[in-house]
Amino acid sequence: MLRRRAPRHWATVATFCLAGSWAAAAQAFEVEVDSETTAQGYQLRNAWGDPVLSRRRFLQTLGLHVVGIGENENAAASSGLDMSFHMRMRLDADFAIQPFESNYADYPSAFVPGLQRAPVDLVIGYFDIRNLAGGWLSARLGRQIIVDPLGWWSLDGALLRAELPVFLALEAYGGFEQRAGLPLSTGRFERDGVWRGDRTSLDANAYPEFLEAGLAPAHGFVLESIDLPVVHARVAYRRVWNTGKVATSPFSEDRVGMPSTTDGMRISQERLGVSADALVEELGALRTGLIHDFPRAQITSWYATLDGFVTSWLTTGIDVDHVIPTFDGDSIWSFFSTEPTTTLLGRGDVGLTNRWRLAVAGGVRWVDIESETSTTMLDVLGRASVRHDHDGGRVGMGSLTDRGERGSRDGVDVFADQWFEDRFLVSGRVSVADWRDAMRTDRSTTSLGYVLGGGFRVGDETMARLEWEHDTNELVGQRYRILASLQLLVSR
């Protein structure tokens, strides 16, 4: 990681080059640039043998943060307006992608729709403006990540927040959802069940399940309690539309003729989420929430978590979580029935000593299967971990078990990290996992893996690391990965 805090005269130049909006001498803003670089290579094959897949990946992130925009260093008093700019870009390149994987015209059978050798993603890029209208109004303009009771989501647009003098804050936003296939975008924030991208190189009847990316208008609001003792509550609503053509029968056996399509605006998602938290210091905390899906006309998920602060060294809790899978409105999975899954876990975290810590959890998970006769499938869950922190390092072990009618999964993981002279790091991890699939017994196996790594700390904020990973089981044979990273922080 590379971070650099520039002096004021360099901040002027950097901001002019990247944002093109401000010129020099009187500005008092500061600029911070940070980056992270990771390189890795790995090789694997699928569970049916060939092909062996070799990859060489290079990940680069670059961030820019400009604060104090518009402030005049010669002014006696500030107007109170607080404006900043935040940007982060991500390059995730794979230099081992073969030409035939992205060439449909010459290699249609090997072509992978949506595959890119070096995609560039603008993770965030927005102006943050605060202290408007006497301090009760703020705004964000640009690409931003929204976190609310509906989850993580990415918006290209504008968000306004008003903090009212009645213990309430109101947010309203509008714009477009970040979508795969559009410039500087990925599909990580889209609803499940869709595969989108650029279809310009494809025949109309090729890969009809691969949808052409289009703009996705969206709007929503969040109502939040502020400055209340003990309780914090939020209500969030979001609606997103799909646009462009989509095949109405993507899995038709007739791949010769043109597939039937429909276009126009249609619902991608429309949901309402509610969450409420209550925290009593030195006693405990309660967190609850639910999501209502309007197209399905039902509550599709809810959760409740209760923590008890028994003593300074013991925390206990119970979690219950209920989920019904939901999908994008254009997904074929929206037409099929889905089974709800409910998980109930009890847990405890114990500080045995200043150096030893133990965590355990256990419970059940059940799936309701709706058919001619309703059936409930039950799984028993168990988790345990222990960690010992000592001078210059730590050792620990974690384990899990999931057992039920559909099969079982068991695993144990042991790790150790040790520093020498506070400069040299040696680390290792060994894991063993066994899973049994009652419906596909040929997919059952036992897997063994290990990771060996080392690091060198050049300075207080500079470190280089190298890791080697090897995993093996009867299904996929041998899998290898090597990862190198450099973390660097320079401030001035």
N, C-alpha and C positions, 0 to 999 in steps of 0.2 A: 504494500500500500504506500502510495506517495502522496503526501500532503504538503502544500506550500502556502504560507500566508504571506501575500505580497505587500510591499509598502504602498503608500497611497498613489505615488506617481505611476507605478507599474499597474496598479488596479485600474487606473483610468484607461491605460492602453488595452489591457485585457478585456475590459468590459466593452470598449468601443469595437474591438475586433469581433467579439462573440455575440453581442447584442445590438451593436450599431446604433445606440440611442443616446449615448452621453459623450460629451467631450470634456475636456481635461481639467483645467487648473483648480477650479473651486470645489471639486467634489471631495467628500470625506469618506466615501465608502471603502470597504475592505473586500478583498477577493481571496477565496480559498479554493485551491484545485487539489483533488485527490484522485488517485488511480490505483487499480489492483490488477496484477498480472498473474495468470496461472497457465501452465502448460502441462498436458498429460497425453499419454499414449496408452492404448489398451487393445486387447485382442480377445475375441470370443467367437463362439459358434452357437447356433440355435439348438434347441432340444432334439431336432431331427437330423443333425449332422451338418453337412455343408449348407450354405457357404460359411467360411471362416471370415469374420468381419474384423478388419483392422482399422483403427481410427487414430488420428493425431489431432488433438484439439488444442486450441489456443483461445483463452478467455481474457478479454481486456475490458475493464470498466473505467470510465472517466467521469468525474463529477466536477461541477462548478457551482460555487456558492458565493453570491455577491450580496452583502448586507450594507445597510446605511445608504441606499440609493436615494439621491435627491437632497441629502443633507449637505449644508454648506459649512465648511470648516471655519469660515470667517464670520459667520452669522453669530450674533450675540445670543440668540434664543432660537430654539427649534420650533417648527410648526406643530410637532407631535406626530406627523405622518411617518410611518415606519414601513418602508418598502424594501423588499429583497427579491432575489432571483435564485432559483435552485434548478439544477439540471444534472442528470446522470444518464450516460449512454453506455451501451453494452454491445461489444462485438464478441460473438461466440462462433469462431471459425473452426471448420473441420477440413484440414488439408488433405485427408486421405479419401475424400469422396471421389469416386471414379466418374469420368465423363458420361458413361452410359447411364448412371443413376439419375441424371438430370437432363437427358436428351430423349424426349419422347419420339421425335420424328424417326430417328435411326434405331433406337432400342426400346420399343414400346413395352416389351415384356419385362424389362429390368428397370423401367422408369419409376421413380418414387415421387408422386405429386407433392408439391410444397417443400421439397428438400432444397436447401440453399447451402452453398459452400461457406459463405461468410456473411450471415445476416447481421444487420445493425439494428439495434433496438433502442429507441428513446424511452427509457424507463420513466423518467419524470422530466418536465421542463415547464416551469410555471413561475409567474410573478405572484408574490405574496404581499398584499397591501393591507396594512392594519392601521388602527386609530382613525378611521374615517368617521365622519359625522359625530365628532366629539368623543370618539373612542368606542362607541357601541356597535360599529359596523366594520367588517373586514371582508376581503375578497381574495380569491385565487383565480388566476387566468392562465390557461395552458393545460398541458398534460399533467395530471395529478392522480395520486392513489387515494381512494376513499376507503376508510375503515369504519364500518358501522355494524349494527346487529345483523345485516344481511351478508357480512363477510368482506373480504378484500375485493376491490374493484377499481378499474382504471377508466378515467374520463378525460376526453379532449374537449375542454369547454370552460365554463365559468361557474364558480361556486361563491355564493354570498352567505355570510354568517352575521346574524344580529343577536347580540346579547341583551336581552330585555331586562328592565329593572324589576322583574317579578320572579326571579329564580329560574328563568327559562332562557334557552338559546334556540334560535331557529336557523337552520341551514336550508338553502334551496339551490339546486344546480341544474344545468342543462348543457347539452352538447352531444358528443358521439362516443360510443364505447370503443375502446381500443380493440382492434380485430386483426387476426392473422391475415396476411396477404396484402395489407395496406402498407404504405411507406413507413419505415421506422417503427414497425409494430410487430407484436407477437400475439398468439391466442391464449396466453396463460390466464387471462382474466375472463374469458368467455365462459358461457354455460357449457356443461358437459354434453356429449352426444353429437358433436358436429366436427367436421373436418373441412376447413376453409383455406383458400389461398388463391393464387393467380392461375386461371385456366386458359390464358391466351394461347398457349402452345398446344392445347389439347383439342382433339376432335369433340364434337358436341356429344357423341354417344360414348365417349371414353370416360371411365371413372365418374359416373353420374353421382356417386356418393360424395365426391370431392366438390364442395360448393364454391362458387365464385364469390370472393370477398366483396362486400359492399358496405356502404356507410350504414351505421346503426344509430339512429337518433335516440336520445335518452333524456330523461329528466327524473327528478326525485326530490325528496326533502327529508330532513332529520329534525326532530324535536327532542331537546335534551334538557334535563334539569341541571342547574349549576348552583354552586355555593350552598347546597343543602347539607345539613349534618347527617351523617350515617348513610343516607340513601342517595343513589345515583341511578337515573332511569333514562332510556332513550327509545324513541320510536322512529323507524326509518321506512320510507316507501321508495320504490324504484320501478320504473317502467322503461323497457328497451324494445325498439322495433327492429325487425329484419327488413331489408330491401333487396332488390335485384331478383334474378330468376333462380328458381330452385326446382329440381326434378320432383315430380309428384310420385313417380314409381322408380326409385333409384336402383332397385334390385330386380328389375324385370329381366326375364330370360332372353328377351329379344334385344340383342345389342347391335342389330344391323340398322334398324330405323332410328329416327330421331326420338329421344325420350320426350314424354309430355312434361310440360313445365307450367309454373305459375309465377306471377311476379306481383309487384305492388307491396305496400306496407302491411306487415303482419306482426303479431306479437312474438318477441323473442323471450321475454320474461316480464312478469308483473308480480311483485311480491311485497309483503309488509312484514317487517321484523320489529320485535319488542324485546328489550332487555332491561333488567333491574338488578342492581347490586346493593347489598347492605353490608357495611363493615363496622364492627364494634371492636375497637382496639383492646388487645389482651383478652378477648373473649372468642371471637370467631367471625366468619364471613359467609354470606349467602349470595349466590349468583344464579339467576334464572333467565330464560329467554325462549322465544319461539318465533317461527316463521310461517306465515300464511301465504300459500301460492294461489293466486286468483284464477289462472287457467284451470287448475285442478280443483278449485273450490274446496280446499281442505288445508289443515295445518300439516305441513310436511316435515317439520322438525321442531323439537323442543328439548330443553336440557335444564338441569338443576344441579348445583354443586354446593355442598355445605362443608365448611372447614371449621374445626374446633382447635383453638390454641390452648391445649390442655396445660402445658407448662412451657417454659422457655426452651426446652429441649425436645418436646413432643408435640407434633401436629397430627391430628386425625381428620379424616374426611370421607364423604360418600358422594359419588357421582352417578347420575342417571342421564342417559342420552337416548333420544328416539329420532330416527331418521327414515324418511321415505325418499328414495332416489327421484330426482326431477331433472329434466333436460331442457335444452333449448327448444323453442317452438318449432324450428325447422328440422329437428332430429326425428328420425324414424322411431326412436325409442320412446318418444312421447305417446305413441299409439298403443304401447304394450302396458300390461299391468306390472306393478312393481311391489315388492314385498317390504314391509317395514322391518327395521332392525332396532332392537332396544338393548342397551348395555347398562348393567348395574355393577358398580365397583365400589368396594370399601378399601381404604388405604390408610397407611400410617407412615410417618417419617420421624425417625428417632435419632437424636444426637447422642450416641453412646458415651463418647468422650469428646474432648476438643479435637481429636484427630479421626475418630471413627464415626461413620454415619451409615445408618441402615434404613432402607425404604422397602415396604412390602405392600402389595395390593392383590385383591382377589375378588371374584364375582362371577357373574353369568351374563351371557348374551343369548338372546332368542330371536329367531326370525319367524314371522307369521306367513305361512304359505297358503294362499287362497286358491283352491281348486274345487273339484266336486265335493271334497271333504276338507275342511280346514285342518291344517297341520301346523304344529309349532316345533321347530328344531332348536335344541338347546345346546349351548357350548359352555364349558366351565373354563374360566380364565384365571391365570395366576402370574404374578410378577414379583421379582425380588432383586434387590441390588444392595451392594455394600461397597464402601469406599474408605480408604485410609490415606489421609494426607500427612506426609512427613516432610522433613526438611529437604527441600530441593526436588520434590516429586510427589507422586501419588500412585497407588495401585487400587484396583477394584475389580468387581465381578458383577455381571448382570445375568438374569435368566428369565425365561418366560415359558409358559405352557398354555396351549389352547386345545381343548379336547371336546369332541362332540360326535353326533351321528354322522356328520359329513366328513370327518377325518380328524387329524391331529397335527399340531405343530409344536415342537419343543426346541429350545435353543439355550445355549450358554455362551457367554462372552467374557473374556478375561483381558484386562489391559494394564499397562504400566507406563509411566512417564518419569524420566529422571534427568535432572539438570546436574551438570558438573561444572563447578566454578562459576555458576550462574551464567554460563556462556554456551556450553555444549549440551544439546538435548538428544537423548536416546529414547525412543518410544517403540512400543510393540503391542500387538493385539492378536488374539487367537479366538476364533469362534467356531462352534459346531452347531449345526441346525439339522433337524430331522422333521420331515413332513410326510403325512400319509393322506392320500385323497381316496375316499371310499368310492367315489364315482368313476375315477380314472386311476386304477391301481398301478398302471404302468408309469404314471407321473410321480410316484412316491420314491423318495430317495433320501440320502443323508449327505450333507454338504460340509466341507471343511475349508476354512479360509484363515489367512493370517496377513498381517500388515507389519512391515518393518520400516521404521523411519528415523530420521535424524535431523537436527537443526543446528544452526550456528548463529548466535546473536552477535552481530557486529557492534552495535551500539544499543543505547536504551530503547530506541524505536526502530531498529533495523534488524531483520531476521530473514535468513534463507532456510528453506526446508525441502527435504526430498523423501518421498515415500514409495515403497514397493508393495503391491498387493497381489496375492495369488489365491484363487478360489478353485475348488474342484469338486465335482460330483459325477455320478454315473450318467446323468441326463445330458450335460453339456460339456463334459470333459474338463479341460483346463481353461481357465480365464486369467488374464494377466492385466495389470495396470501399473503404470509408473506416473507419479505426479510430482512436479516441481513448482515451488511458489517462492515469491520474494515479497516481503512486507517491508516497506520503507516509509518513514515519516520524517519530513524535514520542515521545520517551522522557522519563520523569520519575520 
